[in-house]
Amino acid sequence: MVRQLRKLVTIGVLVAALLVPSPDAGTAAKAIESSSSSKSKSTKTSKLRKRLLPSRYRGYAPTYADSVSADDPSFDDPVVREAAVSALGRYNGSVVAVDPNTGRILTVVNQRIAFSDGYIPCSTIKPTIAIAALEENVITNDTMLKVGRRKYMNLTDALAHSNNVFFEELGRRMGFDTVSKYGRLLGLGELSGYNLPDEHPGSFPTQPPAFGGVARMSSFGEGIQITPLQLAAIAAAFANGGTLYYLQYPHSREEAQNFEPRVKRDLNISSVLPQVREGMLAAVLYGTGRLSYDAGGEETPLGKTGTCDDRANPSRIGWFVSYADEVHPKIALAVLLRGNTRRVKGPTAAQVAGVIYRKLREQNYFAETSKGTAVPTPSSGK
């Protein structure tokens, strides 16, 4: 009788195990990576990994990596650097932090990625498209566009919830030439830095992308490759009222002591920035970027998430572009995550930014910089 009971229990356990839902790709991958290194188990692990991971993620970049070992942080702001490194943790990604009032780079975490050829911007392209649509009078902040059978949205909610249908419609209404005009105005497809020999300019299409045309380009950034440096420069321009600075990264004590801001161009977008800022604030307060919110701080960040697959650099991409705060901005951030699991997404990048803001607050960074000396008079530069 006891033997029969044990046999029934064993059968029950096996049946229950078969009925338990499979773990998600991220959990499965982590479990696999921590398994025994023996040859037989390694073979089984490889087969199991192929079975569990969605086919579109196989062979993509790892989600976790050492993102700091190859960096030279000699002239980074040590407080900002420590906060960014700690917040990024084991993620395979990059953080670029910039002073929006001068264009000075405060830190670059994972310089290899930051100075690379660039990655698809995903939905971080949406604020640029919003600027273009407002400047061209295609919409106002109160314009309601149909995004579903019985659903309409205005610009604020479309930015907050990263609605693709809304921005695809803006792209169609403006056309490729207008979208390109504003993309290039904000620095896409060109170097963002001054005397940064390792920087790459990303790329910007000369014709509508074959996949989705200008609509997809306006909602996902299809056909565009943007670097974390370029995205940080755009965030700085949104923060300071529309001045696009050359990013400068001092690499000697002399360069740091003699630092002078260099203006790339005045974007003349101050009249439409409040509407875009409202949407970026909404994203943090109740939208896709809400994990960046620091409940204990007075400097509420504004931001925009981005999530998609980058076919040019095979991996899943998670972006968050942000600055804090709206009244007296002191820092602009671009956070990029790469990997092969669903953990890699814009909201996770927003969470990384939120940790950075919290750590800076705990170090009294915002209080100290608010007491800083006057910003030097900008000089033009080519």
Secondary structure, 3 states (H helix, E strand, C coil): CHHHHHHHHHHHHHHHHHHCCCCCHHHHHHHHHCCCCCHHHHHHHHHHHHHHCCHHHCCCCCCECCCCCCCCCCCCCHHHHHHHHHHHCCECEEEEEECCCCCEEEEEECHHHHCCCCECCHHHHHHHHHHHHHHCCCCCCCCCEEEECCEEECHHHHHHCCCHHHHHHHHHHHCHHHHHHHHHHCCCCCCCECCCCCCCCCECCCCCCCCCHHHHHHHHCCCCEECHHHHHHHHHHHHHCCEEECEECCCCHHHHHCCCCEEEEECCCCCCHHHHHHHHHHHHHHCCCHHHCCCCCCCCCEEEEEEEEECCCCEEEEEEEEEECCCCCCEEEEEEEEECCCCCCHHHHHHHHHHHHHHHHHCCHHHHHHCCCCCCCCEECC
